Amino acid sequence: MTDLTESALILARQKVFDLEKHERTRERFKELARGAAALLSAAGSVSVEEVTRRLEAEFDVWVPQPIVVSDPDGHVAWLKDRRQDIEFAYWNRYAEWLKKDWKPSTVEALDEATDQILELLEDPARSGVWKTYGMVYGQVQSGKTASYTGLICKAADAGYQVIVVLTSQHESLRHQTQARLDKEFLGFNSKLSRNPDADSSVIIGVGTLGMKKPAICQPVTTQVSDFTAAQFQGTPVNINEVSILVVAKKNARILGNLKDWLGNFCTEGEDPRSIKNIPLLLIDDEADYASVDTKRPKKGSSQSDPDHDPTAINKAIRGLLDQFDKRAYVAYTATPFANIFIPDKTNHPTHGEDLFPKNFLVALEPPSNYCGPEVVFGLEDPSAAEIREPLPITRPVDDHEYWLPDSHKKGYRPGKQLPPSLIEALDAFVLGTAVRRVRARDHDVAGGHNTMLVHVTRWTDVQGEIARQIEGHLQGMSAEWGDYGKAGRELRERLLTLWEDDFSPTHDEIVGRDDVSALAGPPTTWEDLEDFIPLILDEASSNVKRINGTAADVLEYQSTTPVTVVAVGGDKLSRGLTLEGLTVSYYLRASKTYDTLLQMGRWFGYRSGYLDITRLYTTTELVNYYVHITRANRELMDLTAAVSRARQTPKHVGLRVLDGQGNLQVTAATKMRSSQVMTVSLSASRAETLVMRTDEDAQAQNYSRLERLVEAIEPASPVPQGKLEGAGRGFFRQDVPPQAVIEFLEGFHVSPRVLTANPENLVPYIKNQVAKGELVRWTVAITGGASTVPLEKLGVPLVKRRTITHSRVLDGECEVGVLVSPAHEAIGLTSDKVNEAFNLTVQDFLESGKGREPKRASGESLRKLRDPSEGLLLIYPIDPIASDIEVSDSNIPIVGYAVVFPHSEKAKKVRYRVNQVFLDGLRKAIEEDAEGDE
C-alpha cells in the first residue's frame, strides 16, 4: 500500500471512531474515504475504493446477540453479585491475545456471550449439591472453540477446579485442541513442562504477554499424551490442592482411566462415587458425535429402565459427571440435531441423567464477516434489501465417475488420469496461494497458511492412492513450469486462461457486491503471480498430507512461515479439525445426514482478504443437499429464538426440525429414537413453496388454478397505489373473499418436500381463523418480474428466479433460493404501517446486536402490524426458460406462492410433520460400516 493511501486511511479511521455502530455503513465509509482523498489531493491521487475496502474490513463487523433459552428452575443467579470479587486473570490474557487478530467488536461480543453462558452455570462457590446441563451451538467454523476457550478462562477464574474437554475420537483433533488451550489458556507448552515458573522457555501464547499471572492450572494431558493407563499410575497432581485441565478423546477406555484416577479424590467414608466441593466443568466438543446414546430401549421400556445399557461413551461421560457433587456439563456443536432429540427425563438408577441440555441452550449467530452456507448459496437474508445472489465461488463437478465412481468400495484403484475438474481445482489452489503471497508482500494484507481440502472417499487405502496421484501431478506441474518447451508453454497458457476467465471476473464480481466486498483482497496482476508460482508448486508437491486414522501425517500450522498443504482424507477433515487458510475444496463424498454434511463443510468460515480466491468444487447433488440443510438449520435457529421470546424451556426446542429431502435425513435414526409429535401455529408466519412441481400435469393444473383465480378476483378493488410501496409491476387486488384463496390452494400440486406451505396445513388454518372473524379479507398480489415474457391476459412480465437445485424433466421439481422479494410483504399496508414496521426492525437490529441498519422493514415486523382480519397471498409466475428450469412445456409458467399470515391471538394450531411422525417415514438409518473407518 502506498504511503499516501495509508495516510488517507489514518485520516478516515479517526472519523470512524466517532460514529455509532449502526452508522458504520459502506456508504458512510466511502464518504469518509472521499473526504480524506480530497484533503490529500494536492499530494497525489488516492484510491477511494481501496480506503473504503480497508475501512470495511476493519470496522464493518457486527456480532448478533446470542439466543438464550433456559430453565430457571433450581438455578441461582450469581455472576453480577460476585463479579467484583473475581480477578479475571485468565480471561484478560485471552482477550488481549485475541485483539492481535480480532476486531474490537468481536472480542467485545465474545466477552458478553461468555458472560451469559457463565451466568447460566452455577456459582462454583455455591454450597450443596448442584448440576447444570447445557448446550451451545453455532455455525460450522464460526468460532465455537473460541467460545469454549473463553468460557474455560472465566470458569477457572471464578473457581471451577476440574476442567475436562472431550474431543472426537481422533488423536490429531485432541492434539489440536490441547495445543490451542496450551497457547490460549495455560500459556505454556504442556508437552515440555507442567511448571512454567521453573522453565521460562516453555512459555507460549498468552503467557508471553507479560500480564498478571493467574494461579497455575495443571495440565494432566499434554500435546503428545492423552490420559493413558501410565498417566493414571504416575500423575502426582492433587485436585484438592490445584486446578487441573484434561483434554481427552471420546474413548471409553480413556474415560474409564480418568474416572478411576478421579476416584482417588472421593471423600473418605462418603459415597465412593462422590467428589465433594470440587466443581467440575466438562466441555463436550462436537457433542453430537459419539456422546449420544444410540441404543434403543427394549420394547415397552425407556432409557430410565434399570436393564437399559447405554452406549459405552455415553455411559462413560455420565459416569464422569456423576462422580462430582458440583458439576456443569456444556455441549458444544455446530450440528445440534441429535442432541435436541435426547430424552429430557432420563435418570437411570445406575448411570444417572442423560445428556439432554435441560438447563440452557445458547444459539450463537456468527459475525457479519462469516461466510456460512446462507451466504455461499445465496439463501434469504432478512436484512437484505434485495434478493441475494450466491457467491460465485462454486464449481460443478460431473466428470469424476470414470476416475472414482460414487459406488466404489474399499480396495478400489482410481483411474490413472485425474479428472479435469480436479486438475482445475489444483490449478486454482496454486493461483489462489500465489495471490495471497502477492497481497501479503504488496498490500499489507495478512498472508498465512494455505490449505486445499480433497475429500472424495471414506476408504483410507483409496485416500492413499489419491494422495499419490495428486503428489505426482503437482511434481509434474513443477517440472513443466521450469521447462520452457511445449509442456511449460501449455501449463502457463492453462493457468493464464483460468486466471483471465475465472479469477479476474470473480474478483470483480465480489468487489462489486456491498455484502461481501470487504472480504475480497486488492486486485492482482498475472505478472505479479508468475514470480511465486514455481515456489508454490515446489511447496505443494512436497506437502500432500494423508489425514486419516491410519496415516502418520499430521497437519502442523505452528510455523510462522506460511505452509502450503494439500490435505487428502475423510472423517478427520470433517470433525473439528481446523484447516488454516482453506482456499480450495474438492468434495465429492455424499453423506445422508444433516449433521455429517454440515460438519464436512470446512469451507465455511472467515476468509477476510481472500474470499475472492476461494473455490468449492462439488457435485450438484451435494449443493442441493446443503441448501436443504441450511434451511433446516435456519428454521432451528428461528425456532430457538421464538422459544426464547416465549420464555419457554430447552425441551420445547427439540420438537420441530425440518424433514429430510429424498434420501437425506436429519441425523442417524438411532439418535432420534425418542422424538414425538407436536402442533404449531401459523400465526405471524410466511409459508412459501420454495420447492415447486415441474412435471407436466402439475405444471398445467397449477397454472389453470391461477387463471381461475384471476378470473374470480378481477372484479375486486385494485390495491391503491399508496399500499404498493416497492411492489413493482403486477396484478393487485384487495378485499378478496377467503373462499377465493381457499379454492386456489385446494388441490394445488405441491412437492412432497413442501411442509408448512402444503395446502393440507394452510386450508384448515384459514378456515378456522375465518370462523373466529379473522382472515376474512385478503390481498392477492400476482407479482411481475424481469422476464421479457408476459403472463397471458394480464400482460404482467413473468418472474425470474435463480434455481439452486438443478432439476431434470424426470425429477419433476425444482427449488429456488428465494421466492419472495423482500419488499412484497408490505403489499396492502399503508406507508405509515410500513414505516412503523421499519422502526421496529431497526430497534430489533440494534437490540440484538445485528449492527448494520436494515434497509427495509423485516417480514416479521410487517406481520406483527398487519390486521388479523387480513391475509396476503403472493403469487409468482416463474419463467422456466429465463430461470433455467427444465420442464415439459416451456410455454407454461411455473407457479409458486407464499401465504403471509398476520399475528393472531386466536390462532388455531396445525399439525406439523415432525419428529416421530416424519421420522417413522424416513429411510432406515445409513450407518456407515466400521470397516475402513477414517
N, C-alpha and C positions, 0 to 999 in steps of 0.2 A: 504494500500500500504506500502511496506517495506521502511525503510529509505534509503536503497541502491538504490532502483528503483526511489525513489523521488530525490535522488542526481543525478542520470543519467538523469532524466527529466530536472532538472535545467541546467545541462551542455548542453544538446541538445537544450533546449529552447533558450539559449543565442545565439547559432548559427543561429537559425531560424530568429531571429530579423534582421540578416544581409542579409537575402535573399529577392529578389524581390518577389512580389506577385505571378507572374507566375511561379517562381521557387519552390514554396511550394507544391511539389507533394508528393505522398505516397512514391515513390522510394527515394526521397531526405530525407524525414523524417526517413526512415528505415536506410539510410546511416549514418545519424547523430546519430541515436539510437545505431547503431553498434559501432560507434566511442566512444560514451560515455560509453558503456558497456566495451569496451576494456580498457579505462582509469581506470575503477574501478574493473577490473578483479581480481586484487590482493586481494581485499576485499571480493569477492564472485561473484556469477553469477547474471546477470541482465536479465530480460525478454525483449528482443529486441522488440517483438511483442507488449507488454504492453506499452512500451515507445512510440513506433510508433503510437499506437492507441490513446494515450493521446495527442500526438502532433497533430494528425489529428483533434481530437475533438476540440482542442484549436485554431488551426491556419487555417485549410484547409476549410474555409468557404468563399465563394465569392458571391457577390450580383450583378447581372446584372444591367446595367443602365436602368432606366425607359424608356419606349417607349412613346414619346410625339407627339400628333397630335394637332395642334392648328390653329386657325383662327386669324391672327394678326389684322384684320380689327377693328379699334377703340381702340385697346389696346396700352397703353403707357408703355414701359419698364421702370422700376423704381428701382428694388432692388439693382442693382450694385451701383447706384449713392447714394442711401440712407443708404446703409449697415452700414457705419461707424458712422452714426448718431443714429442708433438703438442699444439700450442696451438689448441684448437678454437674459434677466434675467430668464424668464420662460423657454426658450429653454435650457439654460445652466444647470439649475437644472434638467430638464428632461433627458438630455443627460448623466449627471453624474449619475443619478438614474439608467439608463439603463445599464451603464457599470458594475454594480454589477452582472448582469446575462448574458449580451450580449457580444459577441466577439467585439473587437475594430472595425473590418472591417464592421460589420453590423450596428454599431452606426454611423460610418462614412458614410455608404451608405444611412441610413435614413436621415442624415443631408443633403446630396446632393439632395436626392429625394424631401424632403420637401421644400428645397430652390427652386427647379424647379417649384413645384406647387404654392408656394407663389408668385413667379415671374409672373405666369400666371394669378393670381388675379390682381386687380388694387391696386395701392398705396392708402391706406386708407386716406392719406393726400391730395389726388388729389381733386381739386375743381370741381364743377359742378355735373351733374347727370351722373352716370355710373352704369353698371350692368355686371356681369360675370356669365355664366352658364357653369359648367364643370363637369367632371366625372373622378373618379379614380377607376380602377378595378384591381383585382388580384385574386389569388387562395384562396379557402376556407381555413380558419385557418392559413393564411400565414403572418399575421401582418398588416392588414388594420387598425385595431384600433390604433396600434402604429403610423401608418402613420398620421391618422387624429388628434391624440393627439399631435404629433409633429407639425402639421400644425397649430392647435389651439394655441399652445405655441408661435410659431413665429408670428402668426397673431395678437395675443394680444400684443406681444412686439412691433409690427410695428404700432399698433394704431387702430385695429378693436375693437369697443367698445361693440357691442352686439353680443354675440356668442350663437347660438342656435344649439343644437344637437338633431336631431329627431331619435328615436329608433323605434323598431317594436311596435306592439300593446299590448305586454305583459309587465306587471309591473316588473316581475323578470328580464327581459332584460334591461328595463330602469334603475332599481336599480343597476344592474351590471355595466352599463355604467357610471352612476353617481358616484358609489363607485370608479371606476377606475380613473375618472377625478379628484375626490377629492384627490386621492393619488398621481397622476402623473402630475396634472396641478395646482389645487388650493393649495395643500399642507396642507389642514386641513379638518376635518370631517364636512361636510355641515349639517348633521342632529343634530350636537351638538352646532354649533356656526356659525355665519356669520362674527364674528370679532375675528380672531385668536390672534390678539395683546392683547386682553383683557383676554384671557384664553389659556395659553400655552399647557394645557392638551389635546387640540383638534388637535394639530399639528401631522400630519402623513406624510408618504411617502416622497416626495421631500422636504417638509417643515422641515424635520429632518436633512437635510444635512448641515445646518449651512452656506449656501451660501447667497449671496446678495438677499434680499427680493424684489420681483417685487411689483409694485403697486397692491393693493388688487383688485381682480376681485370678485364681489359679486355673490354668487350662489342664484338664485331666486327659484330654486328647490332643494330638498335635497334627501338623500338616502331613506327617508320614505315618501316623498310627491312630487307628480307631480304638475303641475301648475293647482291647483283647483280653484273653484269659491271663496273659502275662501281666498286663497292667492291673488286673484285678488283684494279683498277688503282690505287686510291687508299688502300688500308689500310696504314698505316705500322707496324702492330704487328708485333713480332718475337717469335715464340713461344719463342725461346731465352732471352729476357730477362724475359718476363712471361706469366702465365697468361691464358687467353682464354675467353670464353663465346660460343658461336654458337647461335642459335635459328633453325632453318631449316625451311622446308616440305619435305615429301617430293616434290620436283620434280627430275627427272633433270638438267635444265639447271642449276638452282641448285646441286645437289650436285656436279655436274661443275665448276662455277666454284670451289666451295670446295676440291675436290680439287686443282685446278690451282694455286690460291693456296698451299695447304699444301705442294705440291711444291717451292716455293721454299726450303723448310727442310730438304730432304733433305741428308744429309751428303755433302759434296763428295767425289767419287770413289767413292762407295759405290753400292749398288743405288738407282737413281733413285726406286724406289717406297718406300724405307725411310727414315722419320724416326727417328733414333736417340735413345734415352734421354729421350724426352719422352712421358710417359704420357698416353694418351687415355682419357677416359671418354665413351662415346657412349650417351646415353639415347634410346631409341626409344619415344616416346609413341604410344599407340594402335597397338601393334606389329603387330596383326593386319591393319591397314589399309594397303594398298599395299606393305608391306615384303616380303610373302611371294611367293616365285617361283611364279607360277601357270602357267608354261609346262610343258606335258607333254614329257618327253623323247621322242626318236624311238623307235619300236618296237624293243625289244631292247637299248636303251641306258639310261643313267642320267644323273642330273644331274651326275655327275663326268665325263661324256663330253666330250672337247675340242670337239665340234661343238655341244654344248648351249649355247644363248644365253639366259641368264636374262632375266626382265623388267627393264625399264630401271631402276626404282627399287631393286629388289633388288640389281642389279649395281652401282649407284652406292654403296649402303651398304657392300657388301662391299669395293668399291674404296677407300672412305674408311678402313675398318678395316685394310686390307692395307698402307696407307702407313706404319703405325706398328709398330715392333718391340715396343712395350709397349701393349697395348690391352685395354680392357674394354667389352663390349657388354652393355647391360642393357635388355631389352624390358619395357615396362610396358603392361598391358592389362587390361580387365575381361572380355574375351572371348578366352580363350587357345586356343579350339578349333582355329583354323587353325595356330597356332604349334606345337602339340604334334604336328601331322602333318608338319612339315618333316622331310625326310630327315636322319637323325642322323649319316650317314657321308659326306656330300658334301664333296669337296675338289677343286674344279675347278682344272685346271692354270693357267688364266688368272685366274679370278675368285675363287679361294680358297674358304674354307669357307662353307657356307650358314649361316643364322642360327638353327639349332636350338639351344636353350638347354642345351647338353650338360653344362655345369659345375654349374649350380644352377637350381633352381626354388623360388620362395618364394610361398606362398599366404597372403594377408592376410585373416584373418577380421575383419569390421568390428566396431566397438564396439557395446555393447548399446543405444545410443541411435540406431543406424542403422535406418532403415525401408526394408528391402530387399524384394524380391519375396516372400520366405518370410513376412514379417510382413504385407505388404499383402494377399496372397491366402490367408493362414491355413494355410500348409502345416506339416508336422510340425516341432516343436521338441523335440529330445531332452531338453532340460532342463525342459520344461513338465510341470506336474503333471496337467493336464487337456488335452483336445483344444482347440487354439487356434482361435478363430474369425477370419475375415478382418476387416480393418479396414473399418468402414462408410463408406468414402470413394469407392467405385467406383460410377459411374452408367452404366447401359447406354445405348448409342446404337443405335437401329434405325430412325431416321426421316430419314436423310440421302440416300437413293438418288435422290429426286426433285430434290434440290439438287445433289449431286455423286456420280454413280454410281461404284462401285468401279472400273469398267472404263473410266473416262474417259481421253481422250488429250490430248496437247498441243493447245492452242488451244481447249479446251472452255470454254464460258461457263457458270458456275454459275447455278442458278436465282436469280431476283431476291429471293426470300424466304428468309432464313436458317432452317434447321430449328429447331424448338422446343428441341431438345437443346442447340444451340449458343447460342441466346438464354439458356437457363437457365444454361449454363456461364459466359457473360459476366456474368449477374446474380450468380452465385456468386463470381466474381472481385471484383466490386465490393464485395459484402458481406464477403468474406474480408479484403480490403485494409482496409476500414473497421474490422474487428475488431482487426487488428494495430495500427492507429493508436490506437484506444482503449486497448489494453493498454499501448502504449508511453507513453501520456500518464498513465494512472491506476494502473498496477500495476508499474512499473519492469521491464517485460518488453521485451526488445530488439525494436525495430521493424524498420527496414531496408528494403531494396528489395522490390518485389512484382512478380512476373512471371507472365504467363499464356502457356502454350505452345499454339499451334494448328498441328498437323502433320497435314494431310489429303491432300496431293498431292505428287508429286515434281516436277511441272512448274512452272517458275518463272513463266511467264505466268499460269497459273491461281492461283498463290500471290498474285500481284499483284492480281488481281481480287478474291480473297477478302479480302485486306487492305483494299481499298477498301470492300467491303461492311461489314466489321466497323467500320471507321472511321466510315462513315455511320450505322451502327446506334448506336454509342456517342454520336455527336454528337446523334442524335435523342433518346436517353435523357437526355442533359444538358439539352437544351431542354425536354423534357417535365417533368423534375424541377422546373424553375423555373416551370412552368405550373400554376397552381392550379385549372385547369379539369378537364375529364373526363380528358384524356390524363395529366396529372400525378397525378390520383387513382388511375387504373388502374395506373400504374407503381408508386406507393407500395404499393398493395394487392398487386401481384405480388411485389415484393421482401419485403414483410412476410410473405406466405404462405410464401415459400421460407425465410425466417428461422424461422418457427414450425414448419413441417413438416419441415425438414431440418437447419438449423444447430443449433438448440437441442437437439433429441434426439440428434444426432450428438455434440455436446459432452458431453452427459450420459453417453452410452454409453462414450466413450473414457475419460473421467474415472473411470468405474466399473470399468475394467479394470486389474488390477495391472501387466500387462506394458507398457502404454503410457501410463498415466495421467500420468506425469511430463512427457510431451511435449505435453500439452494446456495451453492457457493458462487464465487465470482466466475465470469467466463474464462475459458482456457483455449489456447490455440493448439492445433496439431503440432506445430513446430516446437511448442513448449514440451509436449508429451514425449516426443521422439527420444530425448536425452535420457528419460527414465525407463523406457520400455525394456532395453536389454537387461538392466539391473533387476527389474521386477520379474522378468521371465526366469532369470537365474535363481532368484529367491523362491519363487513359487514352485519351480520344478524340483527343488531340493527340500520342499516343506509341505508335501502332501501327506496328511495325517489320517490314519485309520483310527477312528474313535468309536470303539465298541468294547464289549465285555471281554474279548479275548486278545485284543491288540495291546501292545506295550506303549503305544504312542500316547502322549499327554499334551493337551493344549496348554501352553505356558505363555502368559502375557506379562510376565514380571519385568522383562527388559524395557528400558526407556527407549531403545531403538525400535522403530516400528517393525512389527512382524508381518510377513505376508504368508498366509497359510490357506491351503485348500483342505477342508475337513470333510472326510468321507465317513459316513456312519449311519446310525439308526437311532435307537431309543435314547442313547446318551445325548444325542444332539437335540432331543425333543423334550427333555425333562430338566429344566433348571439350569443347564449348562449355558454359561454366557459366551457368546461368540462376539468378541470385541471387533468393532469396525466392520460388521457384516455388510457387504456391499452387493454380492450376487448370491442368489439362492436357486438351486436347481433341484426341484422337488417333485417326485412322481408318486411316492407311496401313499396310497389312499387308505386311511383307517375308516372305521364305520361308526365312530362315536364322536360326539361333540368335543368332549374333554381332551381326547387324544389328539384330534386335529388342531384344536386351538393351541395345545402345548407345543405342537410341531411348528407353529408359526413363529419361528425365531426371527423372521424378517420384520416383524412388528417391533416398534421401539422408537428410539431417538436417533435421528440422522441429521443433526444440525450441521450445516455446512456441506453436506454431501447427499442430500435426498435425491438430487437430480441424477446422480450416477448409480443409484441402487436399482437392482433389477430382480424380478421374480419370474423365473421360467417354470411353468407348471401346466397342468392339463386343464381343459375346460371343465371337466367333471369336478376337479378339486376347487376351482373358482366357484362353481355352483354351490358346492358344499359349504365353503367358507362364507358365502353370502347368507345362506340359511342359518348357519351357526351364529353369525354376527347378530342377526335379527333376534335369535333366541336369547343371546346374551344381553342385548339391549332391553328386551322385554323383561328379563330377570332383574336388570338394574332398575328399570322403571317401576317394576312391582315392588322392589325393595324400598324405593323412595315413597311409593304410595302407602306401604305398610308403616313406614316411619312417620309419615304425616298423620296417619290414623292412630298413632301411638299403640300399635299392636306389637306382638312379640315375635321372636325369630321363627317360631313354629308356623306362623302364617305365611312366611316367605316361601317355604318349600312346597306350597300347594299348587303352584302353576308354573310350568315350563313349556315352551313351545314344542310341539310334536316334531318328530323327525321327518326327514324328506327321503322318500324312497327307502333305500337300504340304510340310511343314516339314522342313528339313534342317539338319544341324549347321552347315555353312558351305558356301561355294561349292565344288562338286565339284572344281574345279581346284586348290583349296587342300588337297585330301585325297588327292592323286594317289598318295602313297607309303604309304598305310596298309596294315596287314597283320593277319593273324588271330592270335588268342590264345585260350587257355583259362583259366578262372578257377575257384577253389574256392568252394563254398558254405559252407565251414566258418565257424561263428560269424556267420552271416548270417540276415537275415529276408527272405523272399521273399513279396510280397503282391500281390494283384490290385487295385491302385488303379483300374484301368480294368476295367469289367465289362460283359459282354454283356447286352443288354436285349431282343433280338429274341425273338419268341415261342418258337421252337424251342429256343434256347439256355436261355432262362429256365426253361422247363418241364423240360428234361432235367437241368439243373444242380440244380434243386430235387428232382427224382426221385433223383439221386445222394445228396443229403443225407438223404432219407428212408431210403434203403437203408443208409447209414452208421449212422444212429441205430438201425435195427433190428439191425445187426450188432454194435454195441458196447454195446447196452443191458445185456446180462448182465455186462459187465466191472465192475470195482470202481469205485465212486464216488471221486472225489478227496476226501480227508479235508479237513475244514474248516481245519486248520492249514496247508494248502497252497493256500488260496484267498484269501489276503490281497488285498483290493481288487478281487476278481473280480466282485462283484455277482451278479445273478441269471443262471442259465444251466444248462446240462446238461453235467456234467463227468465224464469217465471217465479212469482211469489204467490202465497196463499193457495198453494196446490193442496187438494184434499189428501189425507193419508192413504186412502184407498188406491189412488193412482200410483203411489210409491210402492205399496204392498203388491199390487198387480205386476209392476215392473220386476220386483225382486222374486216373487213366487215363480219357481220353475226356471230361474236364471241358471245357466250351466256354469258352475264354478269348479275349479280344480279341487281334488280331494285334499290338497295341501292348504287350502284356504280354510282357516279355522274360525276366527271371530267374525269375519265378514261373510260367512256362509249364511244364505237366506234362512236356513233352518234355525239359526240363532237370532237373526235380525227380525224376522217377521213376527214371531211370538212376542218379542220385546216391544216392538212398535204397537202391536195390538193391545198389550197390557197397559202401556202408557196412555194410549188413546182412551181406554176405558176409565182412566184416572184423570182425564181432562188435559193431558199433556200430549205433545207431538200431534196436535190436531190441525196444524197447518205446516206446509213445507215450502222451502225454497229449493227449486231444482235448477241446476246450472249445467248445461252441456257446453263445456269449455272448448274454445278453439286453440289452435297451436301454430307451429311454424311450418307445417307441411304445405305444399302447393296444391294438394288435393282437397277439394271441398266436400263436406258432408252433404249428401243429396238432399234436396228440398230446402235445407236451411242455409246452404252456402257457407257454413262455418268451416274454416280450414281444419283438417284433421291434425291430431296431436302427434308429435314425435317423442318417443320415449326410448331411452337407452336400455337395451336388454342386458342383463348380467348373467343370465343362464341361457346359453345358446341352444335353441330348440331345433329339432328337425320335424318334418311333417309327421313322422311316425310317433314322435314324443307326445304330440297333442297338447302342449302347453308351453308357455314362456313366462319368464319372470323379469320384472323391471326393477331397477334400483330405486326409483322414486316414482310414484304415480301422481300425488297431489302437489301442485305448485304451492309454495309457501304462502302466497297471498290469497289463495282461493278460500281458505276457511273463513275469511272475513266477508265473503259474499252474503248479502242480505242484512248486514249490520250497518247502522248509521256511522258516520265518521266520528261522532262523539264516543260511541261504544268502542270503535277500533282504537281511538286514542287512549281511552281508559284501559283497554287491554294492553296496549303498548307500555303504558306506565307500570302496570302490574308486572309485565315481563321484565322491564328494566329493574324494578325493585327485586324481583326474584333472582336475576342475574347477579346483582350486587350482593344480596344476602347470602347466596350460595357460593360466592367466590368465583363465578364464571368469568369475571373480569371484563372482557371487551363488550361494550354496549351493543345490544342486538339492533338490527336494522329494521325489524318489524315485530309486530306482536306475535307471540307464540300461539300455536294452536290450543295449548292448554288454557292460556288466558282468555282466548276468544270463546272457548266452550264454556268457561265459567260465566261469561256475561251474556251468552245467548239465552233468549227467553225459553224456559222449559216447554212452552207450548209449541215451539218451532224447531223443526228438524231441517237439516241441509243434506240434499243429495247431489253429489258431484259426479258427473259422468264424463269419461274421457274416451272419445272415439279415436283409436290409435291407427295411424297409417302403417300397415305392416311392412311395406317396401322401404319407406324412409327410416323405419326403426329396425331394419334388417331382421325381420321375423319371417321365417319360412312358414307359409300357410298354403292350404289347398286352393283358396280363392283370394288372390291379392286385391280383388276389386271390392271386397267387403271389409270394412274396418273391424278391428278387434275392440270389443267394448270392455272397458274397465270402469269400476265405480268405487266411490268412497261415501260412506254414510257417517255424517257428523252429528253426534248426539249432544245436546246441552246437559249441563249439570242438573241433576234431579234429586230431590229429597224423597221422591216416591218410587224410585227406580226398582223395578222388578228384576231379580237376579235370573240369569240364564245359566244353563248347564254348559260348562266348558269341557272339551275333551281333554282331560288332564289325568295325570298320574296313573292310577291303576287302570282306569278306563282305556286310556290310549296305550298304556304300556302293555296291556294284555294283547293289543293288536300289533305290537311291534314284532319284528322278526326275532327269532331266537338269538340270544347274545352271541356275538362273534368273539369268542375268547381265543386269542392267539396262542398257538401251541408253544409250550415252553421250549421245545426243541429249537435250537438256533437262536436262543434268547440273546438280545444285543447287550 
